C-alpha cells in the first residue's frame, strides 16, 4: 500500500505500511489536519503535545510530527512498532516522535498530558467505552481535544463535561470532544 505524508516538512515522502495496519485515508487525514490548523495549530511558545493512541502505520502521528506537533505514538503490535521507528528515521522525524510499545488502554493513565489525543483503535474494540476511559482520565490537558475515529455506524457517547461534534467521511467518522464551556448563571 502506498501512503504519503500530506503536509509539513516531510510532505510528499512515502510511509512503509505494515500489513497489520489500517491507515486513515488521505481525505480523512487532510480534513483532520485542516481542522487542527484552525483550532490547535502547533505554533506558539510551547510545543503542542499530540498523542496517537493507536500508532498503526504512523499516517496520523508522523503527519502530526511533520507539521510541528510533539508526538507520542502508542502501538502494541511489534512489527508495527518497528515500522513506526523506521518511518520516523526515514522521514527524519525521530527527534519529534516518541514511540511506546504497549496497549493504549493500559497506558492512558501513565502518559503525559496531551493537548490533542487521537484514538483510532481496531474497529472491533469497544470504541464508546475507550472514549469514556480517555475522557475520564488525566490524559487530556485542560483545553485539550480528543479526536476519535470510528466506523460511522458506531454511536459515539455523550460524555458529561464535554461537547461532541461528529463529522462523517464515507464509512468513517471523526468525533471531536472538547471541554464543555461553562455558561454564566
C-alpha positions as CSV (number, residue, x, y, z in Angstrom):
1,X,0.0,0.0,0.0
2,X,1.3,3.4,-0.9
3,X,0.9,6.2,1.6
4,X,2.5,9.7,1.7
5,X,2.8,12.5,4.2
6,X,0.4,15.2,3.1
7,X,1.9,18.3,4.7
8,X,4.7,19.9,6.7
9,X,8.4,19.3,6.4
10,X,8.1,15.6,5.2
11,X,5.3,16.5,2.7
12,X,5.2,14.0,-0.2
13,X,7.5,11.5,1.4
14,X,6.3,7.8,1.5
15,X,5.5,5.7,4.5
16,X,6.1,2.0,4.7
17,X,2.8,0.5,5.9
18,X,2.9,-2.8,7.9
19,X,0.4,-5.5,6.7
20,X,-1.4,-5.3,10.0
21,X,-2.2,-1.6,9.8
22,X,-5.4,0.0,8.6
23,X,-4.2,3.6,7.8
24,X,-6.5,6.5,7.7
25,X,-7.2,7.6,4.1
26,X,-5.9,10.9,2.6
27,X,-9.3,12.5,2.7
28,X,-9.8,12.0,6.5
29,X,-6.2,12.9,7.3
30,X,-6.5,16.1,5.3
31,X,-9.7,17.0,7.0
32,X,-8.3,16.2,10.4
33,X,-5.2,18.4,9.9
34,X,-7.2,21.3,8.4
35,X,-9.4,21.2,11.5
36,X,-6.3,21.2,13.8
37,X,-4.7,24.0,11.9
38,X,-7.8,26.1,12.5
39,X,-8.3,25.1,16.2
40,X,-5.0,24.0,17.6
41,X,-2.0,24.9,15.3
42,X,1.5,23.9,16.5
43,X,2.8,27.5,16.6
44,X,3.4,29.2,19.9
45,X,5.8,29.4,22.7
46,X,5.4,25.8,23.9
47,X,5.1,22.6,21.9
48,X,1.6,21.3,21.3
49,X,1.6,17.7,22.6
50,X,-0.1,15.2,20.3
51,X,-0.8,11.6,21.4
52,X,-1.7,9.0,18.8
53,X,-3.0,6.1,21.0
54,X,-3.0,3.5,18.1
55,X,0.1,4.3,16.0
56,X,-0.5,1.6,13.4
57,X,1.0,2.9,10.1
58,X,2.0,6.2,11.5
59,X,-0.1,8.0,9.0
60,X,-1.6,10.3,11.7
61,X,1.2,10.5,14.2
62,X,4.0,11.1,11.7
63,X,1.8,13.5,9.8
64,X,1.4,15.5,13.1
65,X,5.2,15.4,13.7
66,X,5.8,16.6,10.1
67,X,3.5,19.6,10.8
68,X,5.3,20.6,14.0
69,X,3.5,18.8,16.8
70,X,5.4,16.9,19.5
71,X,4.1,13.4,19.2
72,X,3.8,10.2,21.2
73,X,2.6,7.2,19.4
74,X,1.4,4.0,21.2
75,X,1.3,0.7,19.4
76,X,1.0,-2.8,20.8
77,X,1.9,-4.9,17.7
78,X,5.7,-5.5,17.5
79,X,6.1,-5.3,13.7
80,X,4.1,-2.1,13.6
81,X,6.4,-0.6,16.3
82,X,9.5,-1.5,14.2
83,X,7.8,0.1,11.1
84,X,7.0,3.2,13.0
85,X,10.6,3.6,14.2
86,X,11.9,3.0,10.7
87,X,9.5,5.5,9.2
88,X,10.4,8.1,11.8
89,X,14.1,7.7,10.9
90,X,13.5,7.6,7.2
91,X,11.4,10.9,7.4
92,X,13.9,12.5,9.8
93,X,11.2,12.9,12.3
94,X,12.7,10.8,15.1
95,X,13.5,13.8,17.3
96,X,9.9,14.9,17.3
97,X,8.4,11.4,17.9
98,X,8.3,9.0,20.9
99,X,7.1,5.5,20.2
100,X,5.8,3.3,23.1
101,X,5.1,-0.4,22.7
102,X,2.0,-1.3,24.7
103,X,-1.7,-1.4,25.0
104,X,-3.3,2.1,24.8
105,X,-6.0,1.3,27.4
106,X,-3.4,0.2,29.9
107,X,-1.1,3.2,29.3
108,X,-3.7,6.0,29.3
109,X,-3.1,6.9,33.0
110,X,0.7,6.9,32.6
111,X,1.2,9.1,29.5
112,X,2.0,12.8,29.7
113,X,-1.0,15.2,29.4
114,X,-1.7,16.0,25.8
115,X,-3.3,18.9,24.0
116,X,-4.6,16.6,21.3
117,X,-5.4,12.9,21.7
118,X,-6.1,10.9,18.6
119,X,-7.8,7.5,19.0
120,X,-8.3,5.1,16.1
121,X,-8.4,1.6,17.6
122,X,-9.2,-1.5,15.6
123,X,-12.9,-1.2,14.9
124,X,-13.7,-4.4,16.8
125,X,-12.7,-2.7,20.0
126,X,-15.4,-1.1,22.2
127,X,-14.8,2.5,21.0
128,X,-17.5,4.2,23.1
129,X,-16.0,2.6,26.3
130,X,-12.4,3.6,25.3
131,X,-13.6,7.1,24.6
132,X,-15.2,7.3,28.0
133,X,-12.0,5.9,29.6
134,X,-9.8,8.5,27.8
135,X,-12.1,11.4,28.8
136,X,-12.3,10.1,32.4
137,X,-8.5,10.0,32.7
138,X,-6.0,12.8,33.2
139,X,-4.5,12.3,29.7
140,X,-6.3,15.3,28.1
141,X,-4.7,18.6,29.2
142,X,-7.1,21.5,30.2
143,X,-8.4,22.9,27.0
144,X,-7.4,19.8,25.1
145,X,-9.2,17.9,22.5
146,X,-9.9,14.2,21.8
147,X,-10.5,13.1,18.3
148,X,-11.9,9.6,18.0
149,X,-12.0,8.0,14.5
150,X,-14.6,5.3,14.2
151,X,-16.9,3.5,11.8
152,X,-19.9,5.7,11.0
153,X,-22.3,3.0,12.3
154,X,-20.7,3.4,15.8
155,X,-22.6,5.8,18.1
156,X,-20.1,7.9,19.9
157,X,-21.1,8.5,23.5
158,X,-22.1,11.8,25.0
159,X,-19.8,12.4,28.0
160,X,-20.7,14.8,30.8
161,X,-18.4,17.8,30.8
162,X,-17.6,17.5,27.1
163,X,-19.1,18.8,23.9
164,X,-19.0,16.4,20.9
165,X,-19.0,17.2,17.2
166,X,-19.1,14.3,14.7
167,X,-18.1,14.6,11.1
168,X,-18.6,11.9,8.5
169,X,-16.2,10.9,5.7
170,X,-17.7,8.0,3.7
171,X,-17.8,5.0,6.0
172,X,-15.6,6.7,8.7
173,X,-16.3,9.4,11.2
174,X,-14.3,11.7,13.4
175,X,-15.9,12.6,16.8
176,X,-14.2,15.7,18.3
177,X,-14.5,16.1,22.1
178,X,-13.7,19.4,23.9
179,X,-14.4,20.5,27.4
180,X,-17.9,22.0,27.6
181,X,-17.9,25.7,28.2
182,X,-19.5,26.8,31.4
183,X,-22.4,29.2,30.9
184,X,-22.7,32.0,33.4
185,X,-25.6,31.6,35.8
